[in-house]
């Protein structure tokens, strides 16, 4: 967790790591390489369960632009995240095309599942 030492107080508050388990801290460590803007975008990850964090970890490798596109994933349930995980392997252009999936209900996502 040494990279935390390079974070500002504001960024540390944003990361709310204090309430996370050891496992969750390991899962979220990639957040330490994110800019303040990216941390703001990803803050909803902090209220996710360990299982959900595992599902969403590929978001940490996305660019700031891609993070903006994918932020709606943070409001999805664990079940919906499982259905939408293929988005994480898509290019930025593909993400733009697929973003409407985020507005679909869980039932609709089941119907659209590849």
HELIX and SHEET records of a PDB file:
HELIX    1   1 UNK A    2  UNK A    6  5                                   5    
HELIX    2   2 UNK A    9  UNK A   15  1                                   7    
HELIX    3   3 UNK A   17  UNK A   19  5                                   3    
HELIX    4   4 UNK A   22  UNK A   28  1                                   7    
HELIX    5   5 UNK A   29  UNK A   33  5                                   5    
HELIX    6   6 UNK A   36  UNK A   42  1                                   7    
HELIX    7   7 UNK A   43  UNK A   47  5                                   5    
HELIX    8   8 UNK A   50  UNK A   56  1                                   7    
HELIX    9   9 UNK A   57  UNK A   61  5                                   5    
HELIX   10  10 UNK A   64  UNK A   70  1                                   7    
HELIX   11  11 UNK A   71  UNK A   75  5                                   5    
HELIX   12  12 UNK A   78  UNK A   84  1                                   7    
HELIX   13  13 UNK A   85  UNK A   89  5                                   5    
HELIX   14  14 UNK A   92  UNK A   98  1                                   7    
HELIX   15  15 UNK A   99  UNK A  103  5                                   5    
HELIX   16  16 UNK A  106  UNK A  112  1                                   7    
END                                                                             
